[in-house]
């Protein structure tokens, strides 16, 4: 068994050495990694350091109560789920209710049977596993919502979200911001002549060329069809032009094979830039780059056009 995968981290807060030992002996060491705290304050500190998935805290401790420990854990663990079992020697119902209202998921009443502890921890483990699966699925869904399924590049939504933050930073820190729209030339002809699988191959290869050419501090994405956007920051017009020219040359040099047939594919590019103190809308820069792209298309395709930099 792989302990690094199977073990669940548990924090036990109890000032009683007897009950700490009982928990230690009850929970199998190959399934649980246990941290012990003798006070509420040390429990909070251990929780912040290790972020255990499950916490068992006594109701009465020398400094903080189990209720206070529970509330502090809930307040500080917004980004992940922690299952909390509160332990009390008082069986009054109002205490149990107070603990649940403070954020506890379950409770134990001292003295408790080892098998009851094991069963309740088992329930907690199943719920923790379920929450982790849900969180993983949510992360995947979020990633899918921001990713173009065919090329693996960011999609329009991801580009727009990233661009808004970068535009504001460009104004605050005085760096330039460039938008490049790339559109594959005569792409419909590729689909009509060689089939849609061939078209997908071209799109994916062009995406790879873009990813190889663009710095990690910049972003490139597919906005739909045969259109792509590249966003550059901290670059002047000359450097942007060099990168875009390199992309154009690499695509020109690439020979696509579709069965027994081969084909060359080109692209046209429109570039728009911003530098100044007022924040322009990202859509305005996209429109400027799109206008430059239109000029490139009308000028014969397979070329680059730059619109004058927006000064604000």
C-alpha angles and dihedrals in degrees: 000000000000104000094192088063102033102042118096116208113233130185116208117194114189133130091210114094089199094059093041088055091046091055092046092052094043101051114070112245093218090060103035135045107202130205117193129210126183096196138036093244093053089047091056091048093049090048091054092049100044108020096214117203093227132034128194110191131179117233096228121045133154096262118008124027121236087251091058091046089051093050093048092049092050091049094050100039101066095133099052141029122254122185112220127199115189119205124207136172089210115084096195111132095226090062091052091050091049091053093050091047089053090059105272116146098203142356141218127203120218127269093043130175116247090235091055090052090049092048095049092046088050090055089049092050092052091051092047090051090049092051091049091052091050092048090050091050091048091052090050092048091049091050091048091049090057099040133081104235097214102048102022089232123130112275129228094277092052091048093050093048092049094043094055092058093044093049091054090048090049090058095045096047101029102241127140127255125205133190121199122188115200122192125183111237120243091351093159088061090057091053093044095046104038104017135254093285088061089049090053090051091054092048092050094047092049089050089054091051090052094048092050092049102044124080119242088245090061130059138228127185146161116252097186142300110007095333125110134179128212120193120200128189131183091023136113126227092262094055093045089051092051093053094046091047089052090052090049092050094047091052092047091052095048115100114207118209120206106179108298092346130084130200142183121224128197136187139209124223135205120193130197127174140193134203126161146069104289119076111236120206113263088230090060092055090047090052090050091051090045090054089052089049089053090054090051091051093049090046093063104284125249090081146092129249126188124203119211113277115261110242117197 
